[in-house]
């Protein structure tokens, strides 16, 4: 899955915030962050959360992200995650199982 990343903000334009983390959580974040740095990883995680909760989050998937599909009928208007094509309520569609365990709407293949 590809997610749209927020443009990098200069650290001089950021506010300093203190947060207390369990030592093991901080170590795991450091290990996961690699060269990115754990503070940058935390910002990315927080932006993803805020975007998801605000409705601004629009994940992008590639065909290679889809592991399997099942036929379905749309219960409400949806957008195909691969093409952006509108899938109207009542239309036949596919549900795609992704490599990350997501279940996503897919338009019918012509």
N, CA, C and O atoms as a Tinker XYZ file with bonds, in Angstrom:
   440  protein
     1  N      0.835000   -1.162000    0.000000    73     2
     2  CA     0.000000    0.000000    0.000000    64     1     3
     3  C      0.880000    1.226000    0.000000    63     2     4     5
     4  O      1.845000    1.313000    0.760000    81     3
     5  N      0.551000    2.156000   -0.841000    73     3     6
     6  CA     1.264000    3.421000   -0.866000    64     5     7
     7  C      0.380000    4.459000   -0.212000    63     6     8     9
     8  O     -0.801000    4.568000   -0.542000    81     7
     9  N      0.938000    5.224000    0.712000    73     7    10
    10  CA     0.183000    6.301000    1.312000    64     9    11
    11  C      0.824000    7.611000    0.930000    63    10    12    13
    12  O      2.042000    7.706000    0.776000    81    11
    13  N     -0.004000    8.614000    0.779000    73    11    14
    14  CA     0.503000    9.923000    0.446000    64    13    15
    15  C      1.147000   10.497000    1.689000    63    14    16    17
    16  O      0.509000   10.584000    2.738000    81    15
    17  N      2.393000   10.885000    1.583000    73    15    18
    18  CA     3.090000   11.421000    2.738000    64    17    19
    19  C      2.978000   12.934000    2.749000    63    18    20    21
    20  O      2.964000   13.589000    1.707000    81    19
    21  N      2.899000   13.460000    3.942000    73    19    22
    22  CA     2.823000   14.901000    4.113000    64    21    23
    23  C      4.175000   15.503000    3.781000    63    22    24    25
    24  O      5.219000   14.916000    4.065000    81    23
    25  N      4.145000   16.681000    3.177000    73    23    26
    26  CA     5.394000   17.371000    2.846000    64    25    27
    27  C      6.193000   17.585000    4.118000    63    26    28    29
    28  O      5.632000   17.887000    5.172000    81    27
    29  N      7.497000   17.428000    4.017000    73    27    30
    30  CA     8.356000   17.569000    5.185000    64    29    31
    31  C      8.361000   19.015000    5.662000    63    30    32    33
    32  O      8.522000   19.947000    4.875000    81    31
    33  N      8.183000   19.178000    6.960000    73    31    34
    34  CA     8.218000   20.490000    7.590000    64    33    35
    35  C      9.565000   20.666000    8.253000    63    34    36    37
    36  O     10.086000   19.740000    8.873000    81    35
    37  N     10.120000   21.833000    8.125000    73    35    38
    38  CA    11.394000   22.129000    8.776000    64    37    39
    39  C     11.201000   22.045000   10.287000    63    38    40    41
    40  O     10.179000   22.484000   10.814000    81    39
    41  N     12.177000   21.484000   10.971000    73    39    42
    42  CA    12.058000   21.371000   12.425000    64    41    43
    43  C     11.969000   22.741000   13.097000    63    42    44    45
    44  O     11.458000   22.843000   14.212000    81    43
    45  N     12.450000   23.782000   12.447000    73    43    46
    46  CA    12.336000   25.126000   13.035000    64    45    47
    47  C     10.888000   25.610000   13.005000    63    46    48    49
    48  O     10.531000   26.527000   13.745000    81    47
    49  N     10.040000   25.001000   12.151000    73    47    50
    50  CA     8.625000   25.370000   12.079000    64    49    51
    51  C      7.752000   24.491000   12.972000    63    50    52    53
    52  O      6.528000   24.619000   12.957000    81    51
    53  N      8.369000   23.603000   13.749000    73    51    54
    54  CA     7.625000   22.697000   14.617000    64    53    55
    55  C      7.680000   23.190000   16.056000    63    54    56    57
    56  O      8.592000   23.913000   16.456000    81    55
    57  N      6.676000   22.775000   16.820000    73    55    58
    58  CA     6.655000   23.075000   18.242000    64    57    59
    59  C      7.223000   21.885000   19.008000    63    58    60    61
    60  O      6.987000   20.733000   18.645000    81    59
    61  N      7.962000   22.168000   20.055000    73    59    62
    62  CA     8.515000   21.117000   20.896000    64    61    63
    63  C      7.405000   20.589000   21.798000    63    62    64    65
    64  O      6.704000   21.358000   22.456000    81    63
    65  N      7.256000   19.258000   21.820000    73    63    66
    66  CA     6.260000   18.600000   22.653000    64    65    67
    67  C      6.931000   17.459000   23.386000    63    66    68    69
    68  O      7.718000   16.708000   22.811000    81    67
    69  N      6.616000   17.341000   24.643000    73    67    70
    70  CA     7.170000   16.245000   25.439000    64    69    71
    71  C      6.117000   15.159000   25.572000    63    70    72    73
    72  O      4.947000   15.441000   25.835000    81    71
    73  N      6.540000   13.916000   25.389000    73    71    74
    74  CA     5.641000   12.779000   25.534000    64    73    75
    75  C      6.397000   11.677000   26.265000    63    74    76    77
    76  O      7.574000   11.434000   26.001000    81    75
    77  N      5.719000   11.028000   27.167000    73    75    78
    78  CA     6.342000    9.936000   27.908000    64    77    79
    79  C      5.957000    8.618000   27.256000    63    78    80    81
    80  O      4.779000    8.339000   27.031000    81    79
    81  N      6.964000    7.816000   26.958000    73    79    82
    82  CA     6.759000    6.510000   26.338000    64    81    83
    83  C      7.411000    5.442000   27.192000    63    82    84    85
    84  O      8.442000    5.680000   27.823000    81    83
    85  N      6.812000    4.278000   27.210000    73    83    86
    86  CA     7.455000    3.151000   27.865000    64    85    87
    87  C      8.780000    2.886000   27.168000    63    86    88    89
    88  O      8.894000    3.051000   25.954000    81    87
    89  N      9.764000    2.482000   27.926000    73    87    90
    90  CA    11.095000    2.235000   27.364000    64    89    91
    91  C     11.045000    1.209000   26.229000    63    90    92    93
    92  O     11.697000    1.380000   25.199000    81    91
    93  N     10.261000    0.135000   26.430000    73    91    94
    94  CA    10.198000   -0.899000   25.389000    64    93    95
    95  C      9.524000   -0.374000   24.126000    63    94    96    97
    96  O      9.918000   -0.742000   23.019000    81    95
    97  N      8.504000    0.487000   24.276000    73    95    98
    98  CA     7.861000    1.073000   23.106000    64    97    99
    99  C      8.843000    1.958000   22.344000    63    98   100   101
   100  O      8.914000    1.896000   21.117000    81    99
   101  N      9.586000    2.766000   23.057000    73    99   102
   102  CA    10.572000    3.649000   22.416000    64   101   103
   103  C     11.620000    2.832000   21.674000    63   102   104   105
   104  O     11.995000    3.180000   20.554000    81   103
   105  N     12.093000    1.760000   22.277000    73   103   106
   106  CA    13.092000    0.905000   21.622000    64   105   107
   107  C     12.527000    0.250000   20.366000    63   106   108   109
   108  O     13.206000    0.165000   19.343000    81   107
   109  N     11.270000   -0.216000   20.452000    73   107   110
   110  CA    10.651000   -0.833000   19.273000    64   109   111
   111  C     10.476000    0.185000   18.157000    63   110   112   113
   112  O     10.690000   -0.139000   16.989000    81   111
   113  N     10.086000    1.429000   18.501000    73   111   114
   114  CA     9.957000    2.482000   17.497000    64   113   115
   115  C     11.311000    2.786000   16.860000    63   114   116   117
   116  O     11.396000    2.982000   15.648000    81   115
   117  N     12.363000    2.826000   17.667000    73   115   118
   118  CA    13.709000    3.060000   17.127000    64   117   119
   119  C     14.095000    1.967000   16.151000    63   118   120   121
   120  O     14.654000    2.242000   15.089000    81   119
   121  N     13.794000    0.715000   16.513000    73   119   122
   122  CA    14.127000   -0.415000   15.638000    64   121   123
   123  C     13.333000   -0.363000   14.336000    63   122   124   125
   124  O     13.873000   -0.665000   13.272000    81   123
   125  N     12.066000    0.015000   14.410000    73   123   126
   126  CA    11.227000    0.083000   13.215000    64   125   127
   127  C     11.585000    1.251000   12.311000    63   126   128   129
   128  O     11.399000    1.177000   11.096000    81   127
   129  N     12.094000    2.322000   12.889000    73   127   130
   130  CA    12.308000    3.552000   12.122000    64   129   131
   131  C     13.524000    3.512000   11.216000    63   130   132   133
   132  O     13.578000    4.251000   10.233000    81   131
   133  N     14.496000    2.672000   11.518000    73   131   134
   134  CA    15.694000    2.610000   10.689000    64   133   135
   135  C     16.376000    3.955000   10.604000    63   134   136   137
   136  O     16.584000    4.616000   11.621000    81   135
   137  N     16.727000    4.366000    9.390000    73   135   138
   138  CA    17.420000    5.638000    9.182000    64   137   139
   139  C     16.504000    6.847000    9.315000    63   138   140   141
   140  O     16.978000    7.979000    9.405000    81   139
   141  N     15.182000    6.612000    9.326000    73   139   142
   142  CA    14.211000    7.699000    9.391000    64   141   143
   143  C     14.255000    8.410000   10.742000    63   142   144   145
   144  O     14.033000    9.619000   10.810000    81   143
   145  N     14.538000    7.679000   11.808000    73   143   146
   146  CA    14.500000    8.250000   13.147000    64   145   147
   147  C     13.128000    8.047000   13.764000    63   146   148   149
   148  O     12.111000    8.183000   13.086000    81   147
   149  N     13.099000    7.722000   15.046000    73   147   150
   150  CA    11.825000    7.365000   15.664000    64   149   151
   151  C     10.893000    8.558000   15.839000    63   150   152   153
   152  O      9.676000    8.376000   15.823000    81   151
   153  N     11.416000    9.766000   16.006000    73   151   154
   154  CA    10.537000   10.927000   16.140000    64   153   155
   155  C      9.806000   11.201000   14.828000    63   154   156   157
   156  O      8.627000   11.554000   14.835000    81   155
   157  N     10.491000   11.044000   13.722000    73   155   158
   158  CA     9.860000   11.205000   12.419000    64   157   159
   159  C      8.811000   10.121000   12.200000    63   158   160   161
   160  O      7.742000   10.389000   11.652000    81   159
   161  N      9.115000    8.902000   12.627000    73   159   162
   162  CA     8.156000    7.807000   12.526000    64   161   163
   163  C      6.908000    8.114000   13.348000    63   162   164   165
   164  O      5.790000    7.882000   12.888000    81   163
   165  N      7.090000    8.631000   14.554000    73   163   166
   166  CA     5.950000    8.981000   15.406000    64   165   167
   167  C      5.095000   10.052000   14.728000    63   166   168   169
   168  O      3.867000    9.972000   14.762000    81   167
   169  N      5.730000   11.055000   14.112000    73   167   170
   170  CA     4.963000   12.086000   13.393000    64   169   171
   171  C      4.161000   11.463000   12.250000    63   170   172   173
   172  O      2.991000   11.795000   12.058000    81   171
   173  N      4.791000   10.555000   11.488000    73   171   174
   174  CA     4.077000    9.887000   10.395000    64   173   175
   175  C      2.878000    9.100000   10.920000    63   174   176   177
   176  O      1.797000    9.141000   10.332000    81   175
   177  N      3.070000    8.392000   12.019000    73   175   178
   178  CA     1.983000    7.616000   12.626000    64   177   179
   179  C      0.850000    8.541000   13.055000    63   178   180   181
   180  O     -0.321000    8.251000   12.811000    81   179
   181  N      1.199000    9.647000   13.689000    73   179   182
   182  CA     0.176000   10.590000   14.145000    64   181   183
   183  C     -0.564000   11.236000   12.976000    63   182   184   185
   184  O     -1.783000   11.399000   13.033000    81   183
   185  N      0.165000   11.611000   11.905000    73   183   186
   186  CA    -0.496000   12.183000   10.725000    64   185   187
   187  C     -1.440000   11.173000   10.091000    63   186   188   189
   188  O     -2.550000   11.528000    9.696000    81   187
   189  N     -1.011000    9.914000    9.987000    73   187   190
   190  CA    -1.881000    8.881000    9.420000    64   189   191
   191  C     -3.156000    8.735000   10.250000    63   190   192   193
   192  O     -4.249000    8.618000    9.697000    81   191
   193  N     -3.017000    8.741000   11.561000    73   191   194
   194  CA    -4.176000    8.625000   12.461000    64   193   195
   195  C     -5.127000    9.809000   12.265000    63   194   196   197
   196  O     -6.335000    9.625000   12.113000    81   195
   197  N     -4.574000   11.019000   12.271000    73   195   198
   198  CA    -5.393000   12.220000   12.105000    64   197   199
   199  C     -6.110000   12.205000   10.753000    63   198   200   201
   200  O     -7.300000   12.513000   10.681000    81   199
   201  N     -5.399000   11.851000    9.687000    73   199   202
   202  CA    -6.014000   11.805000    8.365000    64   201   203
   203  C     -7.111000   10.751000    8.282000    63   202   204   205
   204  O     -8.144000   10.990000    7.657000    81   203
   205  N     -6.909000    9.597000    8.897000    73   203   206
   206  CA    -7.920000    8.545000    8.888000    64   205   207
   207  C     -9.163000    9.003000    9.637000    63   206   208   209
   208  O    -10.281000    8.804000    9.162000    81   207
   209  N     -8.983000    9.603000   10.785000    73   207   210
   210  CA   -10.120000   10.035000   11.598000    64   209   211
   211  C    -10.849000   11.228000   10.998000    63   210   212   213
   212  O    -12.046000   11.397000   11.230000    81   211
   213  N    -10.153000   12.055000   10.235000    73   211   214
   214  CA   -10.772000   13.245000    9.648000    64   213   215
   215  C    -11.449000   12.950000    8.312000    63   214   216   217
   216  O    -12.175000   13.794000    7.787000    81   215
   217  N    -11.217000   11.766000    7.763000    73   215   218
   218  CA   -11.790000   11.425000    6.466000    64   217   219
   219  C    -10.918000   11.842000    5.297000    63   218   220   221
   220  O    -11.303000   11.643000    4.145000    81   219
   221  N     -9.746000   12.419000    5.564000    73   219   222
   222  CA    -8.849000   12.867000    4.503000    64   221   223
   223  C     -7.961000   11.747000    3.969000    63   222   224   225
   224  O     -7.290000   11.917000    2.951000    81   223
   225  N     -7.955000   10.619000    4.642000    73   223   226
   226  CA    -7.054000    9.518000    4.302000    64   225   227
   227  C     -7.560000    8.778000    3.070000    63   226   228   229
   228  O     -8.688000    8.285000    3.063000    81   227
   229  N     -6.751000    8.699000    2.049000    73   227   230
   230  CA    -7.085000    7.973000    0.831000    64   229   231
   231  C     -5.920000    7.063000    0.471000    63   230   232   233
   232  O     -5.021000    7.463000   -0.268000    81   231
   233  N     -5.935000    5.826000    0.996000    73   231   234
   234  CA    -4.829000    4.934000    0.681000    64   233   235
   235  C     -4.795000    4.617000   -0.803000    63   234   236   237
   236  O     -5.832000    4.580000   -1.465000    81   235
   237  N     -3.609000    4.393000   -1.313000    73   235   238
   238  CA    -3.443000    4.017000   -2.705000    64   237   239
   239  C     -2.853000    2.613000   -2.746000    63   238   240   241
   240  O     -1.889000    2.304000   -2.046000    81   239
   241  N     -3.447000    1.785000   -3.571000    73   239   242
   242  CA    -2.994000    0.413000   -3.700000    64   241   243
   243  C     -2.548000    0.146000   -5.126000    63   242   244   245
   244  O     -3.023000    0.778000   -6.069000    81   243
   245  N     -1.636000   -0.791000   -5.271000    73   243   246
   246  CA    -1.212000   -1.281000   -6.577000    64   245   247
   247  C     -1.799000   -2.676000   -6.757000    63   246   248   249
   248  O     -2.167000   -3.332000   -5.782000    81   247
   249  N     -1.882000   -3.120000   -7.987000    73   247   250
   250  CA    -2.404000   -4.459000   -8.278000    64   249   251
   251  C     -1.646000   -5.523000   -7.490000    63   250   252   253
   252  O     -2.232000   -6.522000   -7.073000    81   251
   253  N     -0.357000   -5.315000   -7.288000    73   251   254
   254  CA     0.459000   -6.302000   -6.565000    64   253   255
   255  C      0.127000   -6.361000   -5.077000    63   254   256   257
   256  O      0.558000   -7.287000   -4.390000    81   255
   257  N     -0.631000   -5.392000   -4.565000    73   255   258
   258  CA    -1.051000   -5.414000   -3.163000    64   257   259
   259  C     -2.240000   -6.336000   -2.928000    63   258   260   261
   260  O     -2.543000   -6.672000   -1.783000    81   259
   261  N     -2.923000   -6.753000   -4.007000    73   259   262
   262  CA    -4.130000   -7.570000   -3.886000    64   261   263
   263  C     -3.755000   -9.050000   -3.921000    63   262   264   265
   264  O     -3.138000   -9.525000   -4.875000    81   263
   265  N     -4.140000   -9.777000   -2.858000    73   263   266
   266  CA    -3.827000  -11.209000   -2.768000    64   265   267
   267  C     -4.936000  -12.079000   -3.327000    63   266   268   269
   268  O     -4.670000  -13.107000   -3.950000    81   267
   269  N     -6.194000  -11.667000   -3.106000    73   267   270
   270  CA    -7.338000  -12.465000   -3.547000    64   269   271
   271  C     -8.548000  -11.545000   -3.660000    63   270   272   273
   272  O     -8.581000  -10.465000   -3.070000    81   271
   273  N     -9.541000  -11.991000   -4.428000    73   271   274
   274  CA   -10.775000  -11.223000   -4.561000    64   273   275
   275  C    -11.979000  -12.129000   -4.390000    63   274   276   277
   276  O    -11.916000  -13.334000   -4.636000    81   275
   277  N    -13.079000  -11.520000   -3.962000    73   275   278
   278  CA   -14.358000  -12.222000   -3.887000    64   277   279
   279  C    -15.417000  -11.307000   -4.490000    63   278   280   281
   280  O    -15.326000  -10.084000   -4.385000    81   279
   281  N    -16.421000  -11.910000   -5.124000    73   279   282
   282  CA   -17.511000  -11.132000   -5.702000    64   281   283
   283  C    -18.379000  -10.576000   -4.584000    63   282   284   285
   284  O    -18.547000  -11.203000   -3.538000    81   283
   285  N    -18.929000   -9.386000   -4.822000    73   283   286
   286  CA   -19.779000   -8.746000   -3.826000    64   285   287
   287  C    -20.739000   -7.782000   -4.520000    63   286   288   289
   288  O    -20.607000   -7.507000   -5.712000    81   287
   289  N    -21.687000   -7.283000   -3.768000    73   287   290
   290  CA   -22.609000   -6.236000   -4.220000    64   289   291
   291  C    -22.377000   -5.032000   -3.303000    63   290   292   293
   292  O    -22.402000   -5.156000   -2.079000    81   291
   293  N    -22.153000   -3.875000   -3.913000    73   291   294
   294  CA   -21.907000   -2.660000   -3.127000    64   293   295
   295  C    -23.169000   -2.290000   -2.348000    63   294   296   297
   296  O    -24.254000   -2.222000   -2.926000    81   295
   297  N    -23.040000   -2.058000   -1.082000    73   295   298
   298  CA   -24.148000   -1.652000   -0.239000    64   297   299
   299  C    -24.276000   -0.131000   -0.168000    63   298   300   301
   300  O    -25.317000    0.402000    0.215000    81   299
   301  N    -23.209000    0.547000   -0.542000    73   299   302
   302  CA   -23.197000    2.010000   -0.619000    64   301   303
   303  C    -22.208000    2.395000   -1.703000    63   302   304   305
   304  O    -21.445000    1.549000   -2.171000    81   303
   305  N    -22.208000    3.652000   -2.110000    73   303   306
   306  CA   -21.249000    4.103000   -3.112000    64   305   307
   307  C    -19.831000    3.911000   -2.591000    63   306   308   309
   308  O    -19.527000    4.234000   -1.443000    81   307
   309  N    -18.980000    3.386000   -3.443000    73   307   310
   310  CA   -17.578000    3.134000   -3.113000    64   309   311
   311  C    -16.711000    3.628000   -4.259000    63   310   312   313
   312  O    -17.218000    3.952000   -5.333000    81   311
   313  N    -15.429000    3.684000   -4.037000    73   311   314
   314  CA   -14.471000    3.986000   -5.101000    64   313   315
   315  C    -13.473000    2.845000   -5.177000    63   314   316   317
   316  O    -12.961000    2.394000   -4.152000    81   315
   317  N    -13.196000    2.378000   -6.381000    73   315   318
   318  CA   -12.196000    1.333000   -6.584000    64   317   319
   319  C    -10.839000    1.866000   -6.128000    63   318   320   321
   320  O    -10.430000    2.954000   -6.532000    81   319
   321  N    -10.144000    1.103000   -5.290000    73   319   322
   322  CA    -8.853000    1.567000   -4.769000    64   321   323
   323  C     -7.749000    1.533000   -5.819000    63   322   324   325
   324  O     -6.697000    2.141000   -5.622000    81   323
   325  N     -7.967000    0.838000   -6.925000    73   323   326
   326  CA    -6.950000    0.781000   -7.973000    64   325   327
   327  C     -7.166000    1.844000   -9.042000    63   326   328   329
   328  O     -6.210000    2.454000   -9.522000    81   327
   329  N     -8.432000    2.066000   -9.414000    73   327   330
   330  CA    -8.716000    2.972000  -10.534000    64   329   331
   331  C     -9.389000    4.273000  -10.114000    63   330   332   333
   332  O     -9.383000    5.248000  -10.866000    81   331
   333  N     -9.970000    4.292000   -8.915000    73   331   334
   334  CA   -10.731000    5.459000   -8.480000    64   333   335
   335  C    -12.136000    5.490000   -9.063000    63   334   336   337
   336  O    -12.914000    6.396000   -8.765000    81   335
   337  N    -12.464000    4.498000   -9.896000    73   335   338
   338  CA   -13.777000    4.434000  -10.547000    64   337   339
   339  C    -14.881000    4.284000   -9.500000    63   338   340   341
   340  O    -14.747000    3.531000   -8.535000    81   339
   341  N    -15.989000    5.031000   -9.718000    73   339   342
   342  CA   -17.137000    4.966000   -8.824000    64   341   343
   343  C    -17.820000    3.604000   -8.933000    63   342   344   345
   344  O    -18.062000    3.105000  -10.032000    81   343
   345  N    -18.122000    3.024000   -7.801000    73   343   346
   346  CA   -18.916000    1.800000   -7.723000    64   345   347
   347  C    -20.188000    2.205000   -6.989000    63   346   348   349
   348  O    -20.144000    2.521000   -5.801000    81   347
   349  N    -21.317000    2.198000   -7.686000    73   347   350
   350  CA   -22.558000    2.667000   -7.085000    64   349   351
   351  C    -23.213000    1.584000   -6.243000    63   350   352   353
   352  O    -23.036000    0.391000   -6.490000    81   351
   353  N    -23.973000    2.022000   -5.246000    73   351   354
   354  CA   -24.723000    1.082000   -4.406000    64   353   355
   355  C    -25.564000    0.178000   -5.295000    63   354   356   357
   356  O    -26.248000    0.653000   -6.202000    81   355
   357  N    -25.514000   -1.125000   -5.037000    73   355   358
   358  CA   -26.252000   -2.106000   -5.818000    64   357   359
   359  C    -25.474000   -2.693000   -6.975000    63   358   360   361
   360  O    -25.889000   -3.707000   -7.536000    81   359
   361  N    -24.354000   -2.087000   -7.352000    73   359   362
   362  CA   -23.528000   -2.605000   -8.442000    64   361   363
   363  C    -22.721000   -3.819000   -7.994000    63   362   364   365
   364  O    -22.360000   -3.955000   -6.825000    81   363
   365  N    -22.450000   -4.698000   -8.961000    73   363   366
   366  CA   -21.532000   -5.802000   -8.686000    64   365   367
   367  C    -20.122000   -5.229000   -8.567000    63   366   368   369
   368  O    -19.766000   -4.276000   -9.260000    81   367
   369  N    -19.344000   -5.811000   -7.699000    73   367   370
   370  CA   -17.977000   -5.356000   -7.463000    64   369   371
   371  C    -17.170000   -6.528000   -6.933000    63   370   372   373
   372  O    -17.688000   -7.636000   -6.795000    81   371
   373  N    -15.930000   -6.289000   -6.644000    73   371   374
   374  CA   -15.083000   -7.257000   -5.955000    64   373   375
   375  C    -14.619000   -6.648000   -4.645000    63   374   376   377
   376  O    -14.494000   -5.430000   -4.523000    81   375
   377  N    -14.369000   -7.490000   -3.686000    73   375   378
   378  CA   -13.657000   -7.092000   -2.479000    64   377   379
   379  C    -12.289000   -7.726000   -2.578000    63   378   380   381
   380  O    -12.174000   -8.937000   -2.766000    81   379
   381  N    -11.262000   -6.927000   -2.453000    73   379   382
   382  CA    -9.900000   -7.417000   -2.552000    64   381   383
   383  C     -9.270000   -7.557000   -1.182000    63   382   384   385
   384  O     -9.342000   -6.644000   -0.359000    81   383
   385  N     -8.658000   -8.692000   -0.940000    73   383   386
   386  CA    -7.877000   -8.903000    0.279000    64   385   387
   387  C     -6.441000   -8.496000   -0.028000    63   386   388   389
   388  O     -5.829000   -9.020000   -0.959000    81   387
   389  N     -5.907000   -7.567000    0.749000    73   387   390
   390  CA    -4.564000   -7.066000    0.464000    64   389   391
   391  C     -3.509000   -7.833000    1.246000    63   390   392   393
   392  O     -3.818000   -8.598000    2.160000    81   391
   393  N     -2.269000   -7.613000    0.869000    73   391   394
   394  CA    -1.147000   -8.252000    1.555000    64   393   395
   395  C     -1.027000   -7.776000    2.994000    63   394   396   397
   396  O     -0.334000   -8.397000    3.799000    81   395
   397  N     -1.705000   -6.665000    3.326000    73   395   398
   398  CA    -1.663000   -6.128000    4.689000    64   397   399
   399  C     -2.889000   -6.524000    5.500000    63   398   400   401
   400  O     -3.024000   -6.117000    6.654000    81   399
   401  N     -3.787000   -7.317000    4.907000    73   399   402
   402  CA    -4.967000   -7.767000    5.626000    64   401   403
   403  C     -6.172000   -6.848000    5.494000    63   402   404   405
   404  O     -7.178000   -7.046000    6.174000    81   403
   405  N     -6.081000   -5.842000    4.626000    73   403   406
   406  CA    -7.218000   -4.945000    4.411000    64   405   407
   407  C     -8.206000   -5.593000    3.443000    63   406   408   409
   408  O     -7.833000   -6.426000    2.617000    81   407
   409  N     -9.442000   -5.204000    3.557000    73   407   410
   410  CA   -10.492000   -5.613000    2.630000    64   409   411
   411  C    -10.917000   -4.346000    1.901000    63   410   412   413
   412  O    -11.462000   -3.433000    2.521000    81   411
   413  N    -10.677000   -4.275000    0.583000    73   411   414
   414  CA   -10.856000   -3.027000   -0.157000    64   413   415
   415  C    -11.790000   -3.223000   -1.347000    63   414   416   417
   416  O    -11.851000   -4.314000   -1.913000    81   415
   417  N    -12.530000   -2.155000   -1.738000    73   415   418
   418  CA   -13.430000   -2.241000   -2.887000    64   417   419
   419  C    -12.683000   -2.181000   -4.212000    63   418   420   421
   420  O    -11.761000   -1.385000   -4.387000    81   419
   421  N    -13.098000   -3.038000   -5.141000    73   419   422
   422  CA   -12.521000   -3.076000   -6.483000    64   421   423
   423  C    -13.653000   -3.091000   -7.489000    63   422   424   425
   424  O    -14.662000   -3.767000   -7.287000    81   423
   425  N    -13.490000   -2.347000   -8.574000    73   423   426
   426  CA   -14.504000   -2.345000   -9.630000    64   425   427
   427  C    -14.420000   -3.644000  -10.417000    63   426   428   429
   428  O    -13.400000   -4.333000  -10.399000    81   427
   429  N    -15.520000   -3.971000  -11.114000    73   427   430
   430  CA   -15.543000   -5.164000  -11.951000    64   429   431
   431  C    -14.511000   -5.033000  -13.045000    63   430   432   433
   432  O    -14.347000   -3.958000  -13.621000    81   431
   433  N    -13.822000   -6.100000  -13.334000    73   431   434
   434  CA   -12.823000   -6.116000  -14.415000    64   433   435
   435  C    -13.564000   -6.342000  -15.722000    63   434   436   437
   436  O    -14.330000   -7.299000  -15.832000    81   435
   437  N    -13.354000   -5.479000  -16.722000    73   435   438
   438  CA   -14.093000   -5.607000  -17.998000    64   437   439
   439  C    -13.789000   -6.897000  -18.722000    63   438   440
   440  O    -14.331000   -7.143000  -19.799000    81   439
